[in-house]
Amino acid sequence: MPDQPAELLALIDAAAVKLAETSLSPETEPELLAHTQTAERIRRRWDGVSSRLLVEVSDRNAHRTAGYLNPHQYLSQGLRLGTREAGRRLRMTETIGEFSNFQGQTLPPRKPATAAAVAAGTVGAEHALVISAVLAKVPGCISPEVKARAEAELAQAAAGLNPDDLGKVGDRLLAHLDPDGQESDHVDRQRQRGITILPQDRQLMSKVRGAMTPELRAKFEVILTAWAAPGMNNPADSGSPTGTIDADGIDA
């Protein structure tokens, strides 16, 4: 087995080409199932390899060599992944990647148990993103030791669950750590807030998604309640007031 990255990648590429050309017809059903599991384990491990490559690209600013301003632009345009997939790859890398500090020292992954599970091929990128999203909601007052234990438990649970079911386990974990929501403070909510305005469609409409603080939601509810009143913001409503204002009627 070669030691150089270029030789290893060439070997993997050649093996993938050969496998794609190899007939699977002689394989038995149990063998096909075993092959599928092996292929999935390889794909999950490759999520870790992809993150390692992206870390190096980011740390060395290699994307600038290719003519791109940042890693996201390099992924979305240079590798033609598109904006959404590029963002997903970067979030995954932030979760399991080993970045370097300003002194050149390699830092451990933010989610070490998750990174180890990805390297072992037991969980994939979607599992890692679910774990990261769950832990981002853990209140800041929770000790680092408890957070680390929670991450390890989620990584262990992910080995036997799909991402959707893992999210449900995460919800139960959050309910255990913060049963009545009182542990979350203003700083936690400010950290979670955000809004994203998606691109306009053919009708120039834009979808919006985000997370509002309780204070902003209260203001929105007042506005929306007023707008939902009969005759408001609905010109197609036959009962909506139209025409000139009757000043005498208003005064009366």
C-alpha positions in Angstrom: 0.0 0.0 0.0 1.5 3.4 -1.0 2.0 6.2 1.6 1.7 9.3 -0.6 -1.7 10.9 -0.8 -1.6 11.2 -4.6 -0.8 7.5 -5.0 -3.5 6.5 -2.5 -6.1 8.7 -4.3 -5.1 7.3 -7.6 -5.5 3.8 -6.2 -9.0 4.6 -4.8 -10.0 6.2 -8.1 -8.9 3.1 -10.1 -10.6 0.8 -7.7 -13.9 2.7 -8.0 -13.6 2.6 -11.8 -12.9 -1.1 -11.7 -15.8 -1.8 -9.3 -18.2 0.2 -11.5 -17.3 -2.1 -14.4 -17.5 -5.3 -12.5 -20.7 -7.4 -12.8 -22.7 -7.9 -9.6 -24.9 -10.6 -11.1 -23.0 -13.6 -9.7 -23.3 -12.2 -6.2 -25.8 -13.8 -3.8 -28.3 -11.7 -1.9 -26.4 -11.9 1.4 -23.3 -10.9 -0.5 -25.0 -7.9 -2.1 -26.2 -6.8 1.3 -22.7 -7.1 2.7 -21.2 -5.2 -0.2 -23.8 -2.4 0.3 -22.9 -2.1 4.0 -19.2 -2.0 3.1 -19.8 0.7 0.5 -21.8 2.7 3.0 -19.0 2.4 5.5 -16.5 3.6 2.9 -18.7 6.6 2.0 -19.0 7.6 5.7 -15.2 7.3 6.2 -14.8 9.4 3.1 -16.7 12.2 4.8 -13.8 12.3 7.2 -11.2 12.3 4.5 -13.1 15.1 2.7 -13.0 17.1 5.9 -9.3 16.6 6.3 -8.6 17.8 2.8 -10.9 20.8 3.3 -9.1 21.7 6.6 -5.8 21.8 4.7 -7.2 23.9 2.0 -8.6 26.3 4.6 -5.5 26.5 6.8 -3.2 27.1 3.9 -5.5 29.4 1.9 -5.1 27.0 -1.0 -8.4 28.2 -2.4 -6.8 31.5 -3.3 -4.3 29.6 -5.4 -7.3 28.3 -7.4 -8.6 31.9 -7.7 -11.4 31.8 -5.1 -11.8 34.1 -2.2 -12.8 31.6 0.4 -13.4 27.8 0.9 -17.1 28.2 0.4 -16.7 29.8 -3.0 -14.1 27.1 -4.0 -16.5 24.3 -3.1 -19.7 25.9 -4.6 -18.1 27.2 -7.8 -14.7 25.5 -8.2 -15.9 22.0 -7.4 -19.4 22.8 -8.6 -21.2 21.7 -5.5 -23.6 24.6 -5.2 -24.2 26.9 -2.3 -26.2 24.4 -0.2 -23.9 21.5 -0.4 -20.8 23.7 0.1 -22.3 25.0 3.3 -23.1 21.5 4.4 -19.5 20.4 3.8 -18.1 23.3 5.7 -20.4 22.7 8.7 -19.4 19.1 8.8 -15.7 20.1 8.6 -16.1 22.6 11.5 -17.6 19.7 13.5 -15.1 17.0 13.0 -12.0 18.7 11.4 -8.7 19.2 13.1 -7.7 22.8 12.5 -4.5 24.6 13.4 -4.1 27.6 15.6 -2.0 30.7 14.9 1.0 28.9 16.4 0.7 26.0 14.0 -0.5 23.6 16.6 -3.1 21.0 15.5 -6.3 21.4 17.6 -8.5 18.5 18.5 -11.9 18.2 16.7 -14.7 20.2 18.3 -16.7 17.0 18.5 -14.0 14.3 19.1 -16.4 11.3 19.6 -18.2 12.2 16.5 -15.0 12.6 14.5 -13.9 9.2 15.7 -17.2 7.6 14.7 -16.9 9.1 11.2 -13.4 7.8 10.9 -14.6 4.4 11.8 -17.4 4.6 9.3 -20.2 4.0 11.8 -21.7 7.5 11.3 -21.8 9.9 8.4 -22.0 13.6 7.7 -25.7 13.9 8.4 -25.3 12.2 11.8 -22.5 14.6 12.5 -24.6 17.7 11.6 -27.4 16.5 13.8 -25.1 16.0 16.7 -23.6 19.5 16.2 -27.1 21.1 15.9 -28.3 19.4 19.1 -25.2 20.4 21.1 -25.5 24.0 19.9 -28.8 24.2 21.8 -27.2 23.1 25.1 -27.3 26.0 27.6 -24.0 27.8 28.2 -24.3 27.1 32.0 -23.9 23.4 31.4 -20.3 22.3 32.3 -17.9 21.2 29.6 -17.7 17.8 31.1 -21.4 17.2 30.8 -21.3 18.6 27.2 -18.5 16.2 26.3 -20.4 13.3 27.8 -23.5 14.3 25.9 -21.6 14.4 22.7 -20.1 10.9 23.3 -23.6 9.5 24.1 -25.0 11.0 20.9 -22.1 9.6 18.8 -22.7 6.2 20.3 -26.4 6.4 19.7 -25.8 7.5 16.1 -24.1 4.2 15.3 -27.5 2.5 15.4 -29.9 5.2 14.3 -30.7 7.2 11.2 -30.3 11.0 11.4 -34.0 11.7 11.9 -34.2 9.3 14.9 -30.9 10.6 16.2 -32.5 14.1 16.3 -35.3 12.7 18.5 -32.7 11.3 20.9 -31.1 14.7 20.9 -34.5 16.3 21.8 -34.8 14.0 24.8 -31.2 14.8 25.8 -31.9 18.5 25.7 -35.1 17.9 27.7 -33.0 16.2 30.3 -30.4 18.9 30.5 -32.8 21.8 30.4 -36.2 20.3 31.4 -38.2 23.5 31.7 -36.1 25.8 29.5 -35.0 27.9 32.5 -31.3 27.0 32.1 -31.2 28.9 28.8 -30.5 32.6 29.3 -30.4 35.7 27.1 -26.9 34.9 25.8 -28.0 31.4 24.7 -31.0 32.8 22.8 -28.9 35.5 21.2 -26.5 32.8 20.0 -29.3 30.8 18.4 -31.1 33.7 16.7 -30.7 34.3 13.0 -32.6 34.8 9.7 -31.9 33.6 6.2 -33.6 35.2 3.2 -33.5 32.7 0.3 -33.1 33.8 -3.4 -36.1 35.2 -5.3 -38.1 32.9 -7.4 -39.6 33.6 -10.9 -42.3 35.7 -9.3 -39.7 37.6 -7.3 -40.9 36.0 -4.1 -38.4 35.0 -1.3 -38.8 32.3 1.3 -37.5 33.2 4.8 -36.3 30.8 7.6 -34.8 31.5 10.9 -35.0 31.5 14.7 -36.6 34.4 16.7 -35.9 35.4 20.2 -39.0 35.4 22.5 -39.0 39.3 22.4 -39.0 39.4 18.6 -41.8 36.8 18.4 -44.0 38.8 20.8 -43.6 41.8 18.6 -44.4 39.8 15.5 -47.5 38.3 17.0 -48.8 41.8 17.8 -48.2 42.9 14.2 -49.6 39.7 12.6 -52.7 39.8 14.8 -53.4 43.4 13.6 -52.8 42.4 10.0 -55.1 39.3 10.3 -58.1 41.5 11.3 -61.0 41.6 8.9 -60.5 44.0 6.0 -56.7 44.2 6.6 -54.2 43.4 3.8 -56.8 41.7 1.7 -57.9 43.8 -1.3 -59.9 40.8 -2.7 -62.1 40.8 0.4 -65.5 42.2 -0.6 -66.0 43.4 3.0 -62.7 45.3 3.0 -63.3 49.1 3.2 -62.7 50.8 -0.2 -63.1 54.2 -1.8 -62.6 57.6 -0.3 -62.6 58.2 3.4 -65.8 59.5 4.9 -64.4 62.1 7.2 -67.8 63.0 8.7 -68.5 59.3 9.4 -65.1 58.9 11.1 -65.7 62.0 13.3 -69.2 60.7 14.2 
